[in-house]
Amino acid sequence: MVRASRLQALAAMALIGGAAAGCANYPADPAGSLQQATGGELIVGITEHPPWTQLDAEQPSGSEVDLLKGYAEGIDAEIRWVTGSESELVGQLAAGDLDLVIGGFDEGTPWQQAVAPSRPYHRPQEGPGRIVLVEQGENALLLDLESYFIQQEAQ
């Protein structure tokens, strides 16, 4: 009887250990977006939507641009800006050609079916919060970006 209990305990420990080992790569980031961006290049699609994003002659500007510059600095990444329409950029993001897309998107964006929305980084007193779009499945990048948003809110 004691032997059966030990075997059951060992089986339970093996099951728990196996489950924990399976979580070693959580959150998943199948395309490795966060790893590639960290110390490298963060590829950001941008469409104009003042005051959130503005496409100036020399360098994009706006509150979302400033937010992502701060995030990129924190992961030691250089940003490569890619301009386009919302539909072009969402298509490129869904195809894995971009890491993020900004353009004044809010929680009600119809693009949520094609890509992953971040948690709101800005929530006005009235109306929907502002979000950033991330490739679906790139959860490590999304989690890291959202952690940065939380840190910024706390300051």
N, C-alpha and C positions, 0 to 999 in steps of 0.2 A: 504494500500500500504506500509506504514511504517512497519506494522506488518509482511508482506511477506518478506521485506528486512531483518528484524531482524532474521526471521526464516532461511533465506538463509545464513546469516552470521553465525548463530549458527551452522547450518549444515556444513558449510565450516570449521569452527573451530573444530568441532567434527571429521571431516574427517582428517584434518591436525594433530590433536592430536593423533588420532588412528594410523596414518601412522608413526608419530614420536615414539609412544610407541612400534610399531613393529620393529623399528630400535634400540631399547635399547640394544639388544644383538649383534649389529653389531660392528665389524666384527664377523661373526659366527665362532664357534670353537666347532662343535658338539661332538667331542670326548674329549674336554676339555684339549687338549695337553698343551697349555700355562699355564693354571691354575694348572695342575698337575706338570709341570716342575718347576714352580715358587716356590722356597723354598723346592723343592723336587729333583726329578731325571729327567734328560734330557737323553733320550735313543737315541744314535747316531750310525747309521750304518756306517762303514768305510771300504772302499776297497782301496788297495794300488795303488797309482798313483803319484810317486815322480815328482816334489818337493811339490806337494799339500798335499799328504798324504803318510806317511810311517809307516809301521807296524814293530816297533822295538820290541825286546824281552820283555821289561818292560812296555813301554808306547808308544802309537802312537805319531807321530810327523809330522811336516810339517806346511806349512802356513795356511791351512784350519783348522788343529787341533788347532793352536794358536788362530785363529779367533773365533772358537766355544768355546774355553776355556774362552776367554774374554766375549763372549755373556753369557755363563753360569754363570760366576761370577756376571754379571749385574743383573741376575734374581735369584741369590742365589741358583743355582742348582748344583748338582753333576752330572757329566757325566758318564753314563755307556756306554762303547764302545762295539759294536757288530761287529765282523769282518765277512766278507764273500765276495762272488763274486758280481758283479753289479746286476746280475739277481736275486740272492738270496735276496739281501738287498732291491731291489725295490719291490719284492714280499712281503717281510715283512712290508715294509713301506705302501704299498697299502692295506695290511690287518690290519693296525693299530697297528702293534707290535713295530714299531719304530717311533720316532718323526721326525728325520732328517736323511738324508744320504749324506755323503761326499765322494769324490773320484776323484777330478779333473774334474768334469763334466763341460761341456761348454754349451752355449746357443743352440748348435745344437744337444744336446743329444737326442737319439731316445726314451728315457724314459719319455719324456714330456707327452706322451699320457696316461701313467699309474699313474703319480704323478704330483704334482705342482712344477714347477721350481721357485726359487726365482729370484729376479732381480739380475743382475750381481753384485757381490761384488768387482770384479777386472775386469777391461777392459784394455787389452793391446793395444798398438798403432795399432797393426795389429792383425786380428783374432778375434774370438768370446770371449765374456766375460765369466768368471767363475761363476758358480752358485751352490746353495745347493738345494737338493731335499726335499720336504715337502709332507706329506700326503694331497691328494686333500680334500678340504673342511675345512682344519684347518687354516682358514684365520687369526684368531687372532695371532696364532703362526707365521705365515708367515709375517704378517704386523709388528709384534714386532721385528722379526729377520731382516727384511729389514730396519726398523728404526735404528737398531744397525749398519747395514752396512753404512747407510747414515752418522751417527755420526762418524764412523771410517774414512770415506772419508774426512770429514770436518777437521779432526785433522792433 
